[in-house]
Amino acid sequence: MRRFLDRLYGAAAWLAALAMIGTLAMILTSIAGRLLHFHVRGTDAYAGYCMAAAAFLALAHTFKRGEHIRVTLLLERFGPSVHRVLQLWSHAAGLLLAGLLAWFSLRLVWQSYTFNDISQGNDATPLWLPQSAMALGSLVFVIALLDSFVGVLRHREPRHRAADAEPVRSE
């Protein structure tokens, strides 16, 4: 199961990387079009879709690597029992919020598909297509949070590769 989850997070990260490349391609196409006097419709919209996809698809991978911003100053002040309670509370709150995000993202995709909603721009893209990346990314993020929450319940500290590194000090 661990290998499957790590592959899931990695696959979402690769999709996020492809979305970043898509953003770059759209921006370069737009720049080249201005310089060479041609216009490709929808490049701005597609660059935005790709940026949103990259952000949401990368959520789980960055969380599991410990690269999300975490405020540990409060956690370090308490003993092990209070530390555990705060870890459980923060994971449960994060899981609830991410679950709501995933639910409403999936609902938005379904509504856009059902109503055949298209973008307002001249590209006329069916909106469920770019919204699907947001829904998929938030769903994988919920799985990552649930994975971490179960680990805390089983008395394992969250597995973060970046957390093992020595903190950088700047004064």
Protein Blocks (a to p, Z undefined) as FASTA:
>chain_A
ZZmmmmmmmmmmmmmmmmmmmmmmmmmmmmmmmmnopacehklmmmmmmmmmmmmmmmmm
mmmnopaccdfklmmmpcfklmmmmmmmmmmmmmmmmmmmmmmmmmmmmmmmmnopacfb
lnopafklmmmmmmmmmmmmmmmmmmmmmmmmnopacddfklmpccdddZZ
